[in-house]
Amino acid sequence: MAIFDEKEIQKQAARSSKKLFPFSREESKGKIKKKKEKPPEIKKSVTDIIPIIDQTKNGLFELKEEGGYFDIWQIQSTDVNSLNEEDANRHIYMLAKGYQGDEKSLKVVSLNLPVSTQKQQQFLQKKIQQSEDALFLRFLQKKLKELQYLEWGRTNREYFLFLYGDKETDVIARHAQFMRDVQSVLPLSTVSQEKKIDLLYKLYNQNAKLGNKQ
């Protein structure tokens, strides 16, 4: 008949428990707490999120943190599929050469922006005020409504080039070099300050709508 030593059994159970659970309950809780990541810091305002500090007198945008500047130009795109093979290859080659010749960061952004018909609307409104012919007046009013609908309901696909630099002069020099390399196949045009602000607003507010769609 086997004799069981209660104290010996308790000692063996304690040794087995230590092998399975090398840390006490309090120590385990402490280790779990240490493993928990620190919750992300909540930004207090939009200025803490947007990396732009200010706009310089030259119209460039100044960046915070690592610093630097950038500016925006509009790209006049070309449909290479509508060109003959020789011209299409020339466009592709010149563009590739321009990219390879500039080692620093750049960004090409494409956005659907509202169709702008403000100049045409202003012209028609002026004609409406001057018109004394009832038939012609109705024609002008109809055309004005069509332009207003286009501005509200239609968008254009537009492309923009963002160039960066450590200094303002670096950005200006990069733009000049880019113009020399690709201007013949990929013309760049200046962007108004109002449109630049709209672009940045749209980039940092993806669900926002511009123009009369707001």
C-alpha positions as CSV (number, residue, x, y, z in Angstrom):
1,M,0.0,0.0,0.0
2,A,1.5,3.3,-1.1
3,I,2.0,6.0,1.4
4,F,1.3,9.6,0.3
5,D,3.2,12.4,2.0
6,E,0.9,15.5,1.9
7,K,3.8,18.0,2.4
8,E,5.9,16.4,-0.4
9,I,2.9,16.5,-2.8
10,Q,2.4,20.2,-2.1
11,K,6.1,20.9,-2.7
12,Q,6.0,19.1,-6.0
13,A,2.8,21.0,-7.0
14,A,4.5,24.3,-6.2
15,R,7.6,23.4,-8.3
16,S,5.4,22.4,-11.3
17,S,3.4,25.6,-11.0
18,K,6.7,27.7,-11.1
19,K,7.7,25.9,-14.3
20,L,4.4,26.6,-15.9
21,F,4.0,30.1,-14.5
22,P,7.5,31.5,-13.8
23,F,6.1,34.9,-12.7
24,S,3.6,35.6,-9.9
25,R,0.2,37.1,-10.7
26,E,1.4,40.6,-9.6
27,E,4.6,40.3,-11.7
28,S,2.6,39.1,-14.8
29,K,0.3,42.1,-14.5
30,G,3.2,44.4,-14.3
31,K,4.8,42.9,-17.5
32,I,1.5,43.1,-19.4
33,K,1.2,46.8,-18.5
34,K,4.7,47.5,-19.7
35,K,3.9,45.8,-23.0
36,K,0.9,48.1,-23.6
37,E,1.8,50.9,-26.0
38,K,1.5,54.5,-25.0
39,P,-1.7,55.9,-26.5
40,P,-1.1,58.3,-29.5
41,E,-1.0,61.9,-28.7
42,I,-4.2,63.7,-29.8
43,K,-3.5,66.8,-31.9
44,K,-5.0,69.9,-30.3
45,S,-5.6,71.9,-33.5
46,V,-5.4,71.8,-37.3
47,T,-2.0,73.7,-37.1
48,D,-0.5,70.7,-35.3
49,I,-1.6,68.4,-38.1
50,I,-0.8,70.4,-41.3
51,P,3.0,70.5,-41.9
52,I,2.9,74.0,-43.4
53,I,3.9,77.0,-41.2
54,D,3.4,79.9,-43.5
55,Q,3.6,81.3,-47.0
56,T,6.5,83.5,-47.9
57,K,6.6,86.8,-49.8
58,N,7.6,84.9,-53.0
59,G,4.5,82.7,-52.7
60,L,6.3,79.6,-51.6
61,F,5.1,77.5,-48.6
62,E,7.4,76.9,-45.6
63,L,7.4,73.5,-43.9
64,K,7.9,72.8,-40.2
65,E,9.7,69.9,-38.5
66,E,12.6,69.1,-41.0
67,G,12.0,72.5,-42.6
68,G,12.2,73.4,-46.3
69,Y,10.0,75.0,-48.8
70,F,7.8,74.0,-51.8
71,D,5.8,75.5,-54.5
72,I,3.1,74.4,-57.0
73,W,2.8,74.6,-60.8
74,Q,0.1,73.3,-63.1
75,I,1.0,70.7,-65.7
76,Q,-0.4,71.1,-69.2
77,S,-0.9,67.4,-69.9
78,T,-0.7,65.8,-73.4
79,D,-2.5,62.7,-74.6
80,V,0.4,60.7,-76.1
81,N,-2.1,58.2,-77.6
82,S,-3.1,60.9,-80.0
83,L,0.5,61.5,-81.2
84,N,2.3,59.5,-83.8
85,E,4.9,57.1,-82.6
86,E,7.9,59.4,-83.1
87,D,6.4,62.3,-81.2
88,A,5.1,60.0,-78.4
89,N,8.6,58.5,-77.9
90,R,10.1,62.0,-77.8
91,H,7.6,63.1,-75.1
92,I,8.3,60.0,-73.0
93,Y,12.1,60.3,-73.5
94,M,12.2,64.0,-72.5
95,L,10.0,63.4,-69.5
96,A,12.1,60.5,-68.3
97,K,15.3,62.6,-68.8
98,G,13.8,65.3,-66.7
99,Y,13.0,62.9,-63.8
100,Q,16.4,61.3,-64.0
101,G,18.2,64.7,-64.0
102,D,16.5,65.8,-60.7
103,E,17.3,63.5,-57.8
104,K,15.4,65.5,-55.1
105,S,11.8,64.9,-54.0
106,L,8.9,66.0,-56.2
107,K,5.3,65.2,-56.3
108,V,2.7,65.0,-59.1
109,V,-0.8,65.4,-57.9
110,S,-4.0,64.9,-60.0
111,L,-7.3,66.2,-58.8
112,N,-10.9,66.6,-60.1
113,L,-11.6,70.3,-59.8
114,P,-14.8,72.2,-60.6
115,V,-15.1,73.7,-64.0
116,S,-14.5,77.5,-63.7
117,T,-16.9,79.6,-65.8
118,Q,-16.7,82.8,-63.8
119,K,-15.3,85.0,-66.6
120,Q,-18.0,83.8,-69.0
121,Q,-20.7,84.4,-66.4
122,Q,-19.5,87.9,-65.7
123,F,-19.6,88.6,-69.4
124,L,-23.2,87.3,-69.8
125,Q,-24.3,89.2,-66.7
126,K,-23.0,92.4,-68.1
127,K,-24.8,91.7,-71.4
128,I,-28.0,90.9,-69.5
129,Q,-27.9,94.3,-67.7
130,Q,-27.3,96.1,-71.0
131,S,-29.9,94.1,-73.1
132,E,-33.2,95.7,-74.0
133,D,-34.4,93.0,-76.3
134,A,-36.7,90.5,-74.5
135,L,-36.0,87.6,-76.8
136,F,-32.2,88.1,-76.6
137,L,-32.5,88.5,-72.9
138,R,-34.1,85.1,-72.5
139,F,-31.3,83.6,-74.6
140,L,-28.6,85.2,-72.4
141,Q,-30.4,84.0,-69.2
142,K,-30.5,80.5,-70.6
143,K,-26.8,80.5,-71.4
144,L,-26.0,81.9,-67.9
145,K,-27.9,79.0,-66.3
146,E,-26.1,76.5,-68.4
147,L,-22.7,77.9,-67.3
148,Q,-23.8,77.9,-63.7
149,Y,-24.8,74.2,-64.0
150,L,-21.5,73.3,-65.6
151,E,-19.6,74.9,-62.7
152,W,-21.8,73.1,-60.2
153,G,-22.1,69.7,-61.9
154,R,-18.9,69.2,-63.9
155,T,-15.2,68.7,-63.0
156,N,-11.9,68.8,-64.9
157,R,-9.0,66.4,-64.3
158,E,-6.1,68.7,-63.6
159,Y,-2.4,67.9,-62.8
160,F,0.0,69.7,-60.5
161,L,3.7,69.5,-59.8
162,F,5.0,70.1,-56.3
163,L,8.8,70.9,-56.1
164,Y,10.6,70.9,-52.8
165,G,13.9,72.4,-51.6
166,D,15.8,73.3,-48.4
167,K,15.8,77.0,-49.3
168,E,13.5,79.2,-51.5
169,T,16.3,79.6,-54.0
170,D,16.6,75.8,-54.3
171,V,12.9,75.5,-55.3
172,I,13.2,78.4,-57.8
173,A,16.4,76.8,-59.3
174,R,14.7,73.4,-59.6
175,H,11.7,74.9,-61.4
176,A,14.1,76.7,-63.8
177,Q,15.9,73.4,-64.5
178,F,12.7,71.5,-64.9
179,M,11.4,74.1,-67.4
180,R,14.6,73.7,-69.4
181,D,14.4,69.9,-69.5
182,V,10.7,69.2,-70.1
183,Q,9.0,72.5,-71.1
184,S,8.8,71.6,-74.7
185,V,6.8,68.4,-74.0
186,L,5.3,69.1,-70.6
187,P,4.5,72.8,-70.3
188,L,4.2,74.2,-66.7
189,S,2.0,77.2,-65.9
190,T,1.8,79.3,-62.8
191,V,-1.0,78.8,-60.3
192,S,-2.8,81.6,-58.6
193,Q,-2.4,82.0,-54.9
194,E,-6.2,81.4,-54.4
195,K,-6.0,78.2,-56.3
196,K,-2.9,77.0,-54.4
197,I,-4.9,77.5,-51.1
198,D,-7.8,75.6,-52.6
199,L,-5.5,72.7,-53.6
200,L,-4.0,72.4,-50.2
201,Y,-7.4,72.7,-48.5
202,K,-8.6,69.8,-50.7
203,L,-5.5,67.7,-50.0
204,Y,-5.9,68.0,-46.3
205,N,-9.7,67.7,-46.4
206,Q,-10.4,64.8,-48.7
207,N,-14.2,64.9,-48.4
208,A,-14.4,68.7,-48.9
209,K,-15.8,70.1,-52.1
210,L,-14.6,73.2,-53.9
211,G,-16.3,75.9,-55.9
212,N,-20.1,76.0,-55.9
213,K,-20.3,72.4,-54.7
214,Q,-19.4,73.4,-51.2
